[in-house]
């Protein structure tokens, strides 16, 4: 039988106490690791939420920028329009898709023979497309033979598909005001234009823009200025 003296007993107690202390340290380290993992997980969640918010904000900003660009283009630069009816044949046909130039007339006034788009005054969201024949300050008349006169001189033009049968208001001289234009459809006998009271003379401020480019049908793609 081995006898343990007092000093040895004290030493054993110290060793046991040290071991217990070490165990507590290990447990504390374990808790610290769990806390760290929880904090890291929380940081990842917060980072993921921040990233999602930034992505949503980015999408919203991009959409707003696109709407702004489209607004600027359609209101101040150009817009697509579709021809309805046959009043501009053979130059333009029903269902032709055009790009209307809305910026040129901010730089210079409309010119004779330009094909222009303007609102129809008696029907909301309805636009007419016709060719400018008479300019501000000019006197327009169409005689019984269908000849167009500008300031008493026959107009040299070949856009009309037929001889005009109905001179309408222009059977008498029409004096155009400082910002008024006289317009005709190229399909002269199947066009409601400045010869009739429902259209009359067109104010320059009412002209939306100039028909610039036919984009559809693709087989007829081309600049309107070059279409005759």
GROMACS elastic network, one bead per residue, 0.5 to 0.9 nm:
[ bonds ]
;  ai    aj funct       b0    kb
    4     7     6  0.81681   500
    4     8     6  0.60670   500
    4     9     6  0.64566   500
    5     8     6  0.54180   500
    5     9     6  0.62854   500
    5    10     6  0.88168   500
    6     9     6  0.50097   500
    6    10     6  0.62063   500
    6    11     6  0.85924   500
    7    10     6  0.50801   500
    7    11     6  0.61606   500
    7    12     6  0.86507   500
    8    12     6  0.61805   500
    8    13     6  0.86453   500
    9    12     6  0.51194   500
    9    13     6  0.62951   500
    9    14     6  0.87183   500
   10    13     6  0.50989   500
   10    14     6  0.62803   500
   10    15     6  0.86899   500
   11    14     6  0.50599   500
   11    15     6  0.62098   500
   11    16     6  0.86405   500
   12    15     6  0.50147   500
   12    16     6  0.61426   500
   12    17     6  0.85162   500
   13    16     6  0.50945   500
   13    17     6  0.60905   500
   13    18     6  0.85160   500
   14    17     6  0.50001   500
   14    18     6  0.59940   500
   14    19     6  0.85005   500
   15    18     6  0.50069   500
   15    19     6  0.61086   500
   15    20     6  0.86050   500
   16    19     6  0.50727   500
   16    20     6  0.62236   500
   16    21     6  0.86028   500
   17    20     6  0.50783   500
   17    21     6  0.61565   500
   17    22     6  0.86168   500
   18    22     6  0.61389   500
   18    23     6  0.86163   500
   19    22     6  0.50299   500
   19    23     6  0.62140   500
   19    24     6  0.87259   500
   20    23     6  0.50611   500
   20    24     6  0.63560   500
   20    25     6  0.87322   500
   21    24     6  0.51423   500
   21    25     6  0.63180   500
   21    26     6  0.87430   500
   22    26     6  0.62589   500
   22    27     6  0.86948   500
   23    26     6  0.50632   500
   23    27     6  0.62768   500
   23    28     6  0.85972   500
   24    27     6  0.50154   500
   24    28     6  0.60568   500
   24    29     6  0.85415   500
   25    29     6  0.61050   500
   25    30     6  0.85094   500
   26    29     6  0.50693   500
   26    30     6  0.61575   500
   26    31     6  0.87116   500
   27    31     6  0.62613   500
   27    32     6  0.85825   500
   28    31     6  0.51082   500
   28    32     6  0.61601   500
   28    33     6  0.86375   500
   29    33     6  0.61675   500
   29    34     6  0.86722   500
   30    33     6  0.51160   500
   30    34     6  0.63781   500
   30    35     6  0.86808   500
   31    34     6  0.50701   500
   31    35     6  0.61249   500
   31    36     6  0.85401   500
   32    36     6  0.60706   500
   32    37     6  0.85438   500
   33    36     6  0.50216   500
   33    37     6  0.61546   500
   33    38     6  0.85961   500
   34    37     6  0.50271   500
   34    38     6  0.61521   500
   34    39     6  0.85796   500
   35    38     6  0.50271   500
   35    39     6  0.61207   500
   35    40     6  0.85132   500
   36    39     6  0.50421   500
   36    40     6  0.60189   500
   36    41     6  0.84310   500
   37    40     6  0.50226   500
   37    41     6  0.60033   500
   37    42     6  0.84761   500
   38    41     6  0.50268   500
   38    42     6  0.60831   500
   38    43     6  0.85590   500
   39    43     6  0.61075   500
   39    44     6  0.85896   500
   40    44     6  0.61699   500
   40    45     6  0.86456   500
   41    44     6  0.50490   500
   41    45     6  0.62370   500
   41    46     6  0.86227   500
   42    45     6  0.50767   500
   42    46     6  0.61495   500
   42    47     6  0.84888   500
   43    46     6  0.50563   500
   43    47     6  0.59700   500
   43    48     6  0.84671   500
   44    48     6  0.60292   500
   44    49     6  0.85762   500
   45    48     6  0.50575   500
   45    49     6  0.61838   500
   45    50     6  0.85897   500
   46    49     6  0.51019   500
   46    50     6  0.61201   500
   46    51     6  0.85386   500
   47    50     6  0.50693   500
   47    51     6  0.60907   500
   47    52     6  0.86092   500
   48    51     6  0.50684   500
   48    52     6  0.61979   500
   48    53     6  0.86700   500
   49    52     6  0.50825   500
   49    53     6  0.61705   500
   49    54     6  0.85747   500
   50    53     6  0.51388   500
   50    54     6  0.61232   500
   50    55     6  0.85572   500
   51    54     6  0.51202   500
   51    55     6  0.61331   500
   51    56     6  0.86902   500
   52    55     6  0.50431   500
   52    56     6  0.62054   500
   52    57     6  0.86037   500
   53    56     6  0.51485   500
   53    57     6  0.61462   500
   53    58     6  0.85137   500
   54    57     6  0.51113   500
   54    58     6  0.60386   500
   54    59     6  0.86569   500
   55    58     6  0.50121   500
   55    59     6  0.62459   500
   55    60     6  0.86912   500
   56    59     6  0.51583   500
   56    60     6  0.62497   500
   56    61     6  0.86459   500
   57    60     6  0.51016   500
   57    61     6  0.61296   500
   57    62     6  0.85965   500
   58    61     6  0.51420   500
   58    62     6  0.61632   500
   58    63     6  0.86544   500
   59    62     6  0.51122   500
   59    63     6  0.61809   500
   59    64     6  0.86303   500
   60    63     6  0.51521   500
   60    64     6  0.61775   500
   60    65     6  0.86032   500
   61    64     6  0.51126   500
   61    65     6  0.61164   500
   61    66     6  0.86149   500
   62    65     6  0.50869   500
   62    66     6  0.61893   500
   62    67     6  0.86713   500
   63    66     6  0.50993   500
   63    67     6  0.62258   500
   63    68     6  0.85966   500
   64    67     6  0.50881   500
   64    68     6  0.61071   500
   64    69     6  0.86399   500
   65    68     6  0.50142   500
   65    69     6  0.61751   500
   65    70     6  0.86075   500
   66    69     6  0.51337   500
   66    70     6  0.61375   500
   66    71     6  0.84879   500
   67    70     6  0.51170   500
   67    71     6  0.60114   500
   67    72     6  0.86215   500
   68    71     6  0.50263   500
   68    72     6  0.62095   500
   68    73     6  0.86332   500
   69    72     6  0.51751   500
   69    73     6  0.61606   500
   69    74     6  0.86082   500
   70    73     6  0.51291   500
   70    74     6  0.60008   500
   70    75     6  0.83455   500
   71    74     6  0.53638   500
   71    75     6  0.58975   500
   71    76     6  0.81195   500
   72    75     6  0.53856   500
   72    76     6  0.56118   500
   72    77     6  0.69279   500
   72    78     6  0.88660   500
   73    76     6  0.55724   500
   73    78     6  0.56446   500
   73    79     6  0.70505   500
   73   102     6  0.89696   500
   74    77     6  0.60973   500
   74    78     6  0.52265   500
   74    80     6  0.81418   500
   74   102     6  0.83552   500
   75    78     6  0.69630   500
   75    79     6  0.76213   500
   75   102     6  0.76987   500
   76    79     6  0.87657   500
   76   101     6  0.88531   500
   76   102     6  0.58873   500
   76   103     6  0.61541   500
   77   100     6  0.84556   500
   77   101     6  0.63082   500
   77   103     6  0.50224   500
   77   104     6  0.84984   500
   78    99     6  0.65167   500
   78   100     6  0.52675   500
   78   103     6  0.71053   500
   78   209     6  0.79737   500
   79    98     6  0.81958   500
   79    99     6  0.55604   500
   79   100     6  0.53338   500
   79   101     6  0.71582   500
   79   102     6  0.76198   500
   80    97     6  0.68577   500
   80    98     6  0.55697   500
   80   100     6  0.61669   500
   81    96     6  0.83921   500
   81    97     6  0.58593   500
   81    98     6  0.52719   500
   81    99     6  0.63332   500
   81   100     6  0.69533   500
   81   211     6  0.89462   500
   82    94     6  0.79082   500
   82    95     6  0.57041   500
   82    96     6  0.56484   500
   82    98     6  0.61209   500
   82    99     6  0.88379   500
   83    86     6  0.83181   500
   83    88     6  0.87334   500
   83    92     6  0.74678   500
   83    93     6  0.66987   500
   83    94     6  0.52324   500
   83    95     6  0.51325   500
   83    96     6  0.52477   500
   83    97     6  0.65093   500
   83    98     6  0.75804   500
   83   128     6  0.86327   500
   83   129     6  0.76818   500
   84    87     6  0.85569   500
   84    93     6  0.77958   500
   84    95     6  0.59397   500
   84    96     6  0.79679   500
   84   128     6  0.87489   500
   85    88     6  0.79367   500
   85    89     6  0.88159   500
   85    93     6  0.70925   500
   85    95     6  0.78386   500
   86    89     6  0.54384   500
   86    90     6  0.82020   500
   86    92     6  0.76438   500
   86    93     6  0.58030   500
   86    94     6  0.57135   500
   86   185     6  0.89820   500
   86   187     6  0.70994   500
   86   190     6  0.73456   500
   86   191     6  0.78482   500
   87    90     6  0.86865   500
   87    92     6  0.82920   500
   87    93     6  0.81456   500
   87    94     6  0.87118   500
   87   129     6  0.83795   500
   87   130     6  0.79943   500
   87   184     6  0.88909   500
   87   185     6  0.53379   500
   87   186     6  0.64167   500
   87   188     6  0.73083   500
   87   189     6  0.83373   500
   87   190     6  0.56013   500
   87   192     6  0.75828   500
   88    91     6  0.57313   500
   88    92     6  0.51795   500
   88    93     6  0.65956   500
   88    94     6  0.85991   500
   88   129     6  0.75734   500
   88   130     6  0.68239   500
   88   131     6  0.83311   500
   88   160     6  0.89195   500
   88   184     6  0.87477   500
   88   185     6  0.51166   500
   88   187     6  0.52820   500
   88   188     6  0.82650   500
   88   190     6  0.87374   500
   88   191     6  0.76631   500
   89    92     6  0.50270   500
   89    93     6  0.54835   500
   89    94     6  0.83264   500
   89   160     6  0.87216   500
   89   161     6  0.75228   500
   89   185     6  0.80768   500
   89   186     6  0.59849   500
   89   187     6  0.52916   500
   90    93     6  0.67344   500
   90   159     6  0.85593   500
   90   160     6  0.84965   500
   90   161     6  0.68761   500
   90   186     6  0.70970   500
   90   187     6  0.70139   500
   90   228     6  0.75458   500
   91   159     6  0.79053   500
   91   186     6  0.70164   500
   91   187     6  0.86277   500
   91   224     6  0.81894   500
   91   227     6  0.60985   500
   91   228     6  0.55296   500
   92    95     6  0.88610   500
   92    96     6  0.66929   500
   92   186     6  0.87029   500
   92   214     6  0.87203   500
   92   224     6  0.85244   500
   92   227     6  0.82907   500
   93    96     6  0.56685   500
   94    97     6  0.89417   500
   95   216     6  0.83005   500
   95   217     6  0.84002   500
   96   214     6  0.69143   500
   96   215     6  0.78055   500
   96   216     6  0.57434   500
   96   217     6  0.64267   500
   96   220     6  0.88822   500
   97   213     6  0.84902   500
   97   214     6  0.57898   500
   97   215     6  0.56735   500
   97   217     6  0.71623   500
   98   211     6  0.66282   500
   98   212     6  0.70650   500
   98   213     6  0.55066   500
   98   215     6  0.57867   500
   98   216     6  0.72217   500
   98   224     6  0.86482   500
   99   210     6  0.86402   500
   99   211     6  0.63147   500
   99   212     6  0.57299   500
   99   213     6  0.51224   500
   99   214     6  0.64192   500
   99   215     6  0.71654   500
  100   116     6  0.82827   500
  100   117     6  0.77708   500
  100   208     6  0.81779   500
  100   209     6  0.58279   500
  100   210     6  0.54259   500
  100   212     6  0.53874   500
  100   213     6  0.71349   500
  101   104     6  0.64830   500
  101   105     6  0.84345   500
  101   208     6  0.84782   500
  101   209     6  0.53388   500
  101   210     6  0.50821   500
  101   211     6  0.62025   500
  101   212     6  0.56775   500
  101   213     6  0.84083   500
  102   105     6  0.67540   500
  102   106     6  0.77961   500
  102   208     6  0.63210   500
  102   210     6  0.65665   500
  102   211     6  0.88853   500
  103   106     6  0.53691   500
  103   107     6  0.71471   500
  103   209     6  0.73545   500
  103   210     6  0.87964   500
  104   107     6  0.53493   500
  104   108     6  0.63474   500
  104   109     6  0.81701   500
  104   110     6  0.84950   500
  104   209     6  0.76753   500
  104   210     6  0.77688   500
  105   109     6  0.53924   500
  105   110     6  0.62319   500
  105   207     6  0.87917   500
  105   208     6  0.89252   500
  105   209     6  0.69239   500
  105   210     6  0.79776   500
  106   109     6  0.76097   500
  108   111     6  0.87119   500
  109   204     6  0.82249   500
  110   113     6  0.89262   500
  110   114     6  0.68432   500
  110   116     6  0.84964   500
  110   132     6  0.81083   500
  110   135     6  0.83425   500
  110   181     6  0.88504   500
  110   204     6  0.79005   500
  110   207     6  0.88846   500
  110   209     6  0.88427   500
  110   210     6  0.81408   500
  111   114     6  0.57172   500
  111   132     6  0.71799   500
  111   133     6  0.87531   500
  111   135     6  0.74622   500
  112   115     6  0.88201   500
  112   131     6  0.78997   500
  112   132     6  0.52288   500
  112   133     6  0.55500   500
  112   134     6  0.67243   500
  112   135     6  0.67115   500
  113   131     6  0.54708   500
  113   133     6  0.58992   500
  113   134     6  0.87850   500
  113   157     6  0.87313   500
  113   159     6  0.86589   500
  113   183     6  0.88726   500
  113   225     6  0.88736   500
  114   130     6  0.83541   500
  114   131     6  0.56099   500
  114   132     6  0.55244   500
  114   133     6  0.83681   500
  114   210     6  0.67082   500
  114   211     6  0.77685   500
  114   224     6  0.89642   500
  114   225     6  0.76174   500
  115   129     6  0.67486   500
  115   130     6  0.54986   500
  115   132     6  0.63834   500
  115   183     6  0.89298   500
  115   209     6  0.87077   500
  115   210     6  0.58199   500
  115   211     6  0.55056   500
  115   212     6  0.82097   500
  115   224     6  0.77894   500
  115   225     6  0.81710   500
  116   128     6  0.81530   500
  116   129     6  0.55312   500
  116   130     6  0.56521   500
  116   131     6  0.61573   500
  116   132     6  0.71842   500
  116   183     6  0.88066   500
  116   207     6  0.67894   500
  116   208     6  0.74068   500
  116   209     6  0.57682   500
  116   211     6  0.56294   500
  117   127     6  0.64688   500
  117   128     6  0.56204   500
  117   130     6  0.67714   500
  117   131     6  0.89372   500
  117   206     6  0.88251   500
  117   207     6  0.59590   500
  117   208     6  0.55061   500
  117   209     6  0.56627   500
  117   210     6  0.63196   500
  117   211     6  0.69019   500
  118   126     6  0.86575   500
  118   127     6  0.54116   500
  118   128     6  0.54858   500
  118   129     6  0.66210   500
  118   130     6  0.84673   500
  118   202     6  0.80472   500
  118   206     6  0.59085   500
  118   208     6  0.52850   500
  118   209     6  0.74871   500
  119   122     6  0.87996   500
  119   123     6  0.82926   500
  119   124     6  0.80339   500
  119   125     6  0.72917   500
  119   126     6  0.58756   500
  119   128     6  0.60579   500
  119   129     6  0.88562   500
  119   206     6  0.69278   500
  119   207     6  0.75297   500
  119   208     6  0.76632   500
  120   123     6  0.58767   500
  120   124     6  0.73689   500
  120   125     6  0.79619   500
  120   126     6  0.55614   500
  120   127     6  0.52469   500
  120   128     6  0.61192   500
  120   198     6  0.83805   500
  120   199     6  0.71138   500
  121   124     6  0.73346   500
  121   126     6  0.82239   500
  121   127     6  0.87338   500
  121   198     6  0.78555   500
  121   199     6  0.74849   500
  122   126     6  0.85241   500
  122   198     6  0.76044   500
  122   199     6  0.88784   500
  123   126     6  0.57301   500
  123   127     6  0.85960   500
  124   127     6  0.85585   500
  128   193     6  0.86798   500
  129   185     6  0.76524   500
  129   211     6  0.81178   500
  130   183     6  0.58767   500
  130   184     6  0.55567   500
  130   186     6  0.74458   500
  130   191     6  0.88656   500
  130   193     6  0.74260   500
  131   159     6  0.89347   500
  131   182     6  0.85128   500
  131   183     6  0.52920   500
  131   184     6  0.53823   500
  131   185     6  0.59660   500
  131   186     6  0.71196   500
  132   135     6  0.75082   500
  132   181     6  0.66137   500
  132   182     6  0.60026   500
  132   184     6  0.66173   500
  132   185     6  0.88621   500
  133   140     6  0.85623   500
  133   148     6  0.89000   500
  133   150     6  0.86619   500
  133   155     6  0.87746   500
  133   181     6  0.73987   500
  133   182     6  0.55481   500
  133   183     6  0.52982   500
  133   184     6  0.66683   500
  134   137     6  0.86222   500
  134   138     6  0.63957   500
  134   139     6  0.75797   500
  134   140     6  0.64023   500
  134   150     6  0.70524   500
  134   176     6  0.76722   500
  134   180     6  0.83742   500
  134   181     6  0.54857   500
  134   183     6  0.67928   500
  135   138     6  0.57387   500
  135   139     6  0.85856   500
  135   176     6  0.71070   500
  135   177     6  0.88418   500
  135   178     6  0.87658   500
  135   179     6  0.81608   500
  135   180     6  0.67735   500
  135   181     6  0.50691   500
  135   182     6  0.67021   500
  136   139     6  0.87441   500
  136   175     6  0.84561   500
  136   176     6  0.52883   500
  136   177     6  0.55687   500
  136   179     6  0.53289   500
  136   180     6  0.50235   500
  136   181     6  0.58476   500
  136   182     6  0.84565   500
  136   204     6  0.89880   500
  137   175     6  0.65988   500
  137   177     6  0.54768   500
  137   178     6  0.56028   500
  137   179     6  0.79640   500
  137   180     6  0.77518   500
  137   181     6  0.89315   500
  138   150     6  0.65970   500
  138   151     6  0.59972   500
  138   174     6  0.81759   500
  138   175     6  0.59973   500
  138   176     6  0.55644   500
  138   177     6  0.80609   500
  138   181     6  0.89174   500
  139   149     6  0.79205   500
  139   150     6  0.56626   500
  139   152     6  0.75030   500
  139   173     6  0.62147   500
  139   174     6  0.53861   500
  139   176     6  0.62546   500
  140   148     6  0.72691   500
  140   149     6  0.57369   500
  140   151     6  0.64626   500
  140   152     6  0.78722   500
  140   170     6  0.66746   500
  140   172     6  0.83181   500
  140   173     6  0.56221   500
  140   174     6  0.50959   500
  140   175     6  0.65831   500
  140   176     6  0.77395   500
  140   182     6  0.77552   500
  141   147     6  0.82711   500
  141   148     6  0.59271   500
  141   149     6  0.51152   500
  141   150     6  0.67640   500
  141   151     6  0.82454   500
  141   152     6  0.78347   500
  141   167     6  0.81596   500
  141   169     6  0.85879   500
  141   171     6  0.58788   500
  141   172     6  0.59832   500
  141   174     6  0.63815   500
  142   145     6  0.79395   500
  142   146     6  0.58378   500
  142   147     6  0.54724   500
  142   149     6  0.60170   500
  142   150     6  0.89557   500
  142   164     6  0.83531   500
  142   166     6  0.88587   500
  142   167     6  0.55799   500
  142   168     6  0.84480   500
  142   169     6  0.88288   500
  142   170     6  0.53638   500
  142   171     6  0.53043   500
  142   172     6  0.75574   500
  142   173     6  0.80095   500
  143   146     6  0.53830   500
  143   147     6  0.55335   500
  143   148     6  0.68025   500
  143   149     6  0.78765   500
  143   164     6  0.89987   500
  143   167     6  0.68518   500
  143   170     6  0.80054   500
  143   171     6  0.59154   500
  143   172     6  0.83753   500
  144   147     6  0.74586   500
  144   164     6  0.83000   500
  144   165     6  0.74504   500
  144   166     6  0.79393   500
  144   167     6  0.70359   500
  144   171     6  0.74224   500
  145   163     6  0.75400   500
  145   164     6  0.73187   500
  145   165     6  0.75279   500
  146   163     6  0.55080   500
  146   165     6  0.61857   500
  146   166     6  0.77033   500
  146   167     6  0.69370   500
  147   154     6  0.66761   500
  147   155     6  0.76407   500
  147   163     6  0.78650   500
  147   164     6  0.75160   500
  148   153     6  0.82242   500
  148   154     6  0.57344   500
  148   155     6  0.56064   500
  148   156     6  0.85500   500
  148   157     6  0.89795   500
  148   164     6  0.89355   500
  148   170     6  0.89147   500
  149   152     6  0.53528   500
  149   153     6  0.50327   500
  149   155     6  0.55000   500
  150   153     6  0.52166   500
  150   154     6  0.63033   500
  150   155     6  0.61425   500
  151   154     6  0.84635   500
  157   160     6  0.78452   500
  158   161     6  0.78702   500
  158   228     6  0.85620   500
  159   185     6  0.89583   500
  159   186     6  0.57402   500
  159   187     6  0.85497   500
  159   228     6  0.67311   500
  160   163     6  0.72172   500
  160   164     6  0.81828   500
  160   184     6  0.88187   500
  160   185     6  0.77342   500
  160   187     6  0.59900   500
  160   188     6  0.59464   500
  161   186     6  0.62387   500
  161   187     6  0.55587   500
  161   188     6  0.67517   500
  161   189     6  0.86403   500
  162   165     6  0.84974   500
  162   186     6  0.84988   500
  162   187     6  0.70005   500
  162   188     6  0.63312   500
  162   189     6  0.70875   500
  163   188     6  0.73604   500
  163   189     6  0.79154   500
  164   167     6  0.67066   500
  164   188     6  0.58086   500
  164   189     6  0.61173   500
  165   188     6  0.81664   500
  165   189     6  0.65463   500
  166   171     6  0.83731   500
  166   188     6  0.86623   500
  166   189     6  0.72228   500
  166   195     6  0.83391   500
  167   170     6  0.53618   500
  167   171     6  0.50272   500
  167   172     6  0.86044   500
  167   195     6  0.64542   500
  168   171     6  0.57931   500
  168   172     6  0.84416   500
  168   194     6  0.85771   500
  168   196     6  0.59991   500
  168   197     6  0.88198   500
  169   172     6  0.62815   500
  169   173     6  0.82008   500
  169   174     6  0.77132   500
  169   194     6  0.78233   500
  169   196     6  0.61013   500
  169   197     6  0.75905   500
  169   200     6  0.83968   500
  170   173     6  0.59382   500
  170   174     6  0.61620   500
  170   194     6  0.82110   500
  170   195     6  0.57147   500
  170   196     6  0.86339   500
  171   174     6  0.86004   500
  171   195     6  0.85552   500
  174   182     6  0.88920   500
  176   179     6  0.77048   500
  176   180     6  0.54181   500
  176   181     6  0.66421   500
  176   182     6  0.74735   500
  176   201     6  0.73934   500
  177   180     6  0.50147   500
  177   181     6  0.80642   500
  177   201     6  0.87834   500
  177   203     6  0.86996   500
  179   202     6  0.82047   500
  179   203     6  0.57069   500
  179   204     6  0.53797   500
  179   205     6  0.78939   500
  180   201     6  0.59004   500
  180   202     6  0.53556   500
  180   204     6  0.59693   500
  181   194     6  0.85605   500
  181   201     6  0.55520   500
  181   202     6  0.50166   500
  181   203     6  0.64398   500
  181   204     6  0.69648   500
  182   193     6  0.83304   500
  182   194     6  0.56585   500
  182   195     6  0.83113   500
  182   200     6  0.75373   500
  182   201     6  0.52123   500
  182   202     6  0.64435   500
  183   193     6  0.61230   500
  183   194     6  0.53774   500
  183   195     6  0.82115   500
  183   200     6  0.84386   500
  183   201     6  0.73080   500
  183   202     6  0.74869   500
  184   187     6  0.83678   500
  184   188     6  0.69155   500
  184   191     6  0.73244   500
  184   192     6  0.78627   500
  184   193     6  0.52773   500
  184   194     6  0.63029   500
  184   195     6  0.76952   500
  185   188     6  0.55684   500
  185   189     6  0.85545   500
  185   190     6  0.78829   500
  185   191     6  0.53563   500
  185   192     6  0.73572   500
  185   193     6  0.64904   500
  186   189     6  0.86512   500
  186   190     6  0.86987   500
  186   191     6  0.77390   500
  187   190     6  0.54846   500
  187   191     6  0.60668   500
  188   191     6  0.56385   500
  188   192     6  0.86210   500
  188   193     6  0.89588   500
  189   192     6  0.87189   500
  192   195     6  0.73979   500
  192   196     6  0.65692   500
  192   198     6  0.79057   500
  192   199     6  0.71334   500
  193   196     6  0.59141   500
  193   197     6  0.84572   500
  193   198     6  0.79055   500
  193   199     6  0.55167   500
  193   200     6  0.67568   500
  193   201     6  0.85549   500
  194   197     6  0.71949   500
  194   198     6  0.80989   500
  194   199     6  0.53310   500
  194   201     6  0.54222   500
  194   202     6  0.76094   500
  195   198     6  0.88567   500
  195   199     6  0.76000   500
  195   200     6  0.63391   500
  195   201     6  0.84301   500
  196   199     6  0.57707   500
  196   200     6  0.56939   500
  197   201     6  0.86631   500
  199   202     6  0.75086   500
  202   205     6  0.84845   500
  202   206     6  0.69575   500
  202   207     6  0.75647   500
  203   206     6  0.53679   500
  203   207     6  0.70207   500
  204   207     6  0.54549   500
  204   208     6  0.88832   500
  205   208     6  0.79298   500
  207   210     6  0.81251   500
  209   212     6  0.87312   500
  211   214     6  0.81244   500
  211   223     6  0.85743   500
  211   224     6  0.64170   500
  211   225     6  0.84082   500
  212   222     6  0.87344   500
  212   223     6  0.58012   500
  212   224     6  0.53601   500
  212   225     6  0.70973   500
  213   221     6  0.75224   500
  213   222     6  0.57728   500
  213   224     6  0.53944   500
  213   225     6  0.82870   500
  214   217     6  0.77827   500
  214   218     6  0.83922   500
  214   220     6  0.71432   500
  214   221     6  0.52724   500
  214   222     6  0.53772   500
  214   223     6  0.61408   500
  214   224     6  0.64259   500
  215   218     6  0.61944   500
  215   220     6  0.76027   500
  215   221     6  0.50658   500
  215   222     6  0.69391   500
  215   223     6  0.87477   500
  216   219     6  0.74275   500
  216   220     6  0.66875   500
  216   221     6  0.61049   500
  217   220     6  0.55540   500
  217   221     6  0.65507   500
  218   222     6  0.87948   500
  222   225     6  0.85951   500
  222   226     6  0.72614   500
  222   227     6  0.74584   500
  223   226     6  0.55229   500
  223   227     6  0.67862   500
  224   227     6  0.50594   500
  224   228     6  0.82423   500
  225   228     6  0.79516   500
